[in-house]
Amino acid sequence: MIRVGIYGYGNLGRGVESAIRQNNDMELVAVFTRRSPESVKIRTQGVAVCHADDIESYKDKIDVLILCGGSATDLPVQTPEMAKHFNVIDSFDTHARIPEHFANVNASAKESGKIAIISVGWDPGMFSLMRAYGIAILPEGKDYTFWGKGVSQGHSDAIRRVDGVLDGKQYTIPVDSALDAVRSGANPDLTVREKHIRECFVVAKEGADKARIEKEIKEMKNYFADYDTTVHFISKEELDRDHSGIPHGGFVIRSGKTGLNGEHNHIIEYSLKLDSNPEFTSSVLVAYARAAHRLNSEGQSGCKTVLDIAPSYLTQASKEELYKTLL
């Protein structure tokens, strides 16, 4: 059995707990929280809930630690720190900062002899793989990624960290005309602003400066600054009533040509339609936790991404079974 720990017990942590139940080669050993452990109620009987400060006492009891914090401020600190002691998985999703995050985590994991797999999920993650396959197969062409309509966990987390914000949700919405142009094979040149809009629903704290909050959100680098962003201020009751779900999804499309004169057009499209963004992301994290355990058992160390790991490491099946059933 692969012994798994969960670091952070919000939407993503609860999703990981559920996903572990669907994988009979894994067991949940402990959940770690920065809150008072007595206040955290998990759904798996007999599993310890511990304060995050006590995590090093579990170094020999956990094979893989799945980090469920946010990308804005948690994971840049937590992942390299935890990689000093554990094989780790995170879902760091600030695309522009992935190379920097990789370098920090790689240095830590190399020194400790552990495996760290970063930016695991569906984008970055599964969509990254689809982009790589598309570019490799159709080198003469263009690739396009559209997200939504759906709730972005990372962007919603970034909103909630703005001073004066009590709660909030952010929806990413594809621009239909841009999506139609890509599917037609027109290969348009699109800016990020032309591909998506971002819609924010924000609950401000009493007395907070709403104009400042809106300005800070719209100008937030790596999150909203490059998009047409709308900010709606609503009550907590409205947020809970109308925006309690966490759906998401999107499309990766590669449009390319083959033939001596490029006379044949091809479209590769991969899509996801998710009822629960965190639960699906958690399922990807758990699959890569298996890969991390296998890689480290083989003696490998350092940081990796989904682009570095063969699919056969993700599944419980042996290579012989995979060859027989999936090829």
N, C-alpha and C positions, 0 to 999 in steps of 0.2 A: 504493500500500500504506500502511495505517495502521501506524505504528511504535509498538510497545507496550513498556513497561517494567514489570517486576514488582518491587514493593518488599516484601520478606518472602517467604520460601520454606518455609512450613509446609504444612498440608493445603490451605489456600485458594490459596496460591501455586502449588502443584503442579496444582490444579484449573484455574487460569487458564492455565497452560502447555498443558494438554491442550485446553482450549476454543479457544485461539488456533489450534490445528492444524485445527479444524473450520470456520474462517472464512478463506476464501482471499483476502480483501482485507486481511488483517492479517499482520504478521510480528513475532516476538519479537526485540527488540534486545538487552536485557540484563536480568539478574536482580540485585537488590541485596539484600544481607544484612548483618546486624550481626555475624554469625559470621565466622570466617576463611573467605574465599572458597574457599580450597583444600579446605575440608572439606565444601563443598556440591556435590553431584553432581546436575546437572539432566539432563533427558531429551532436550533439543534440541541437536543437534550444531552447533558453530560459533557458539554464543551466549555472550557474555561473562558471567561471574559476578563481580560487583564488590562491594567493601565499600560499605556505606551512606554512609560519609563522602565517597565519590568521586562522588556522584550529580550534583552541580552541573556536572560536566564533560560531562554528557550532555544539557544543556539544549536544544541544537540538534539532537539525534539522536533524540529521543523525542517522538511526538505526544500520547500519553496514557500516564500512569503509573497503574497499578492498585495501590492500597495494600491489603496483605493482613495487616495487623496486627490486634490485638485491640481491642475497643471500650472495655475497662476503663481502660487507661492509654496504649495506643499511638496510636490514631487521634485522640483529642482534641488531641494535640501534633503528630502527623505530618501530618495533612491540611491544616491551615492553613499549616504550614511548607512543605510540598511545593507547595501552590497558589501560592506566590510565584514558582515557576519552571516549573511544568508544568500542563497540563490533567490533572485527577486524578479518580479514582473511588474511593469507599470503601464499606464495608459496615457502617458504624456502626449498631449495633442496640440501643443503650440508649434505648428509646422516650422515656422521660421527659426525656432530655437532648438530644433532637434539635433543638429550637428554639435552645438555647444553642450547640450545635455548628454549626448552620446559620449563626448570626450571626458566629461566629468565622471560619468558612471563607469566608463571603461577603465579609467585609471584606478578607481576604487576596487572594482571586481578583479582586475588583473592582480592587484596586490594581495587580495584575500584568497585568490584561487576559486572564486565563485563565478557563476553565470548570472548575468543580468540581461533581461530582454525588455527593451523599452518601446514605447509608442505602439502598444498592442491594443487592437480593437478593430473597428471597421474603417475608420479613416482618422488618423493613420492606422494601417493594418491591412484588412482585406482589400480595401480599395487600392492601397499601395501596390499590392501584388498584381491586381488586375491592370494597373497602369504599366507595371514592368512587363507583363506578358504582352500587352498590346503593342508597346514600343518595340519589343524584341521581334514580334511576328510581322508587324506592318511598319517597318522603319520609315517608309515614305508616307507620312500622314501626320495627323494631329490627335492629341488626346484631350478629353474634356471631362471634368468632374463637376457634377451638380449635387448639392445637398438639399434634403428636405422634400416637402415641407415637414419640419419637425423641430423638436426642442434640442438645442445643443447644450449638453451638460457643462462643457468647459466654458462656453460663453455665458451661460446662466450663472455659473459659479463666479465668473469675473464681474458680472453685474452686482451680485450680492456682496462683493468685497468693496464696492464703492462706499465711501463714507456717507452715511445718511440713508442707506438703503436697508430696509427691513427684510425684503424678499423680492424675488423676481424670476421671470422666465424669458428666454430669448428664442424666437423662432427664426430659422433660416428657410427662405422661400425661393425656389428657382424662378427665374424669369421665363415664362412660357415661350415667348418668341425666340429666345436664345436657344432653348432646348429643341424647339422645332427645327431651327436652322441647322443645328448640328446633326440631328437625325436624318435630315434630307441629304446629307453628304456635301453641303455647301462649304464646309471647312472655314467658318467665319473666324476672324480674329476678335476675341472677346476679352475685355478687361474684367476683373473680378466684380466691378460695379455693374457691368452689363449682364452678368450671369445670375446674381443673387441680390435679394434685398434682405435686410435684417429687421425684425420687428420685436421690440422689447416691451414687456409688461412689468412695471415696477411698482412696488409698494414702498413708499417713502416713510421714514420715521417721522413722528410728530415734530413739527417745527423745522424739518430739514429744508435746505435750499434746493428746490426742485430744478431751477434753472441751472444751477451748478452741477447737479447730478446728471442732467440730460447732456450738458456740454462735456462732462468728463467721460460719459459713456460713448458719445459719438466720436470723441477724439482719441479713444483708447487704441494705442498702437497694437498691431497684430490681431486685433479683435474686431473693431468697428470702423476704424478711421478710413478704410478704403472702400466702404460700402455705403449705399443709401440706407440710412438707419432711422427708424421711427421709434420714439419712446412714448409709451402710454403710461400715465400714472393712474393706478386703480387701487381699490381697497383690498385689504387682506381677504375679506370675504369673497370678493369678485375673483381674486387669484385662485383661491381654494375651490370655488365653484366651477370656474370656466377653464382653468389651466392646470388641473391636478395630474393629468396624464403626462407621459414622457415618450411620445411616439417620435420616430425619425425614419430616415431612409435616404435614398439618393441613387445616383447613376454614375458609372464610369463608362465613357464611350471613347473608342478609338476609331477614327475614320481614316482609312488608308487606301492606297492604290497598289496594284501589282501589274505585271506585264512589262514587256520591253519598252513600251511607250506610255506606261501608266494608264492603260485603257480600261482596266477593270477596277471597280470600286468595291470596297468592303467596309462593313460596319460591325464592330465588336461592341456589345453592350452588356454590362453587368449591373444588376439593380438589386436593391434591398428595400423591403417595406416592413418596418419594425413596429410592433405594438409597444415594445418597451426598449428604448435605447439602452438603459443601464443593464438590463438583463441580457440582451444580446451581446453587448460589450463584455460583460462578465463571462459569458460562455466562451468567447474568444480568449480571454485572459486565462481561463482554466485549461483550455487546450494547449496554450503555450507554456503553462506551468509544467505540464507533462514533458514538453520538449526541453525545458530548462533542466529538469531533473535528469533526463536521459543524457543530455549533453555533458552535464557536470559529472555524471557517473562514468562517462567515457574519458574524463580527465580534462575536458575543455574549461576555459575560464575567459572572463572578459565580457564586454557588452556586445549584444547582438540585436538585430531587428528582425521583423518578419521576412525581410528580403534575404536574410542569411540562412534560413532554416528550411530544410527539406520537409515537404508535407508528411512524409512517413513518420516524422518525430511527433506529430500532433495526435495521432490516433492510437487507441489501445491495440488495434490489430497488428499482427506481425507483418513483415514485408511480404511473406509468402501469401498470406490472406489478402493483402492489398492487391498483389499481382493477379490473384485469381478472381477477385470480386469487382475491382474498380478499373482494371485495365481492359 
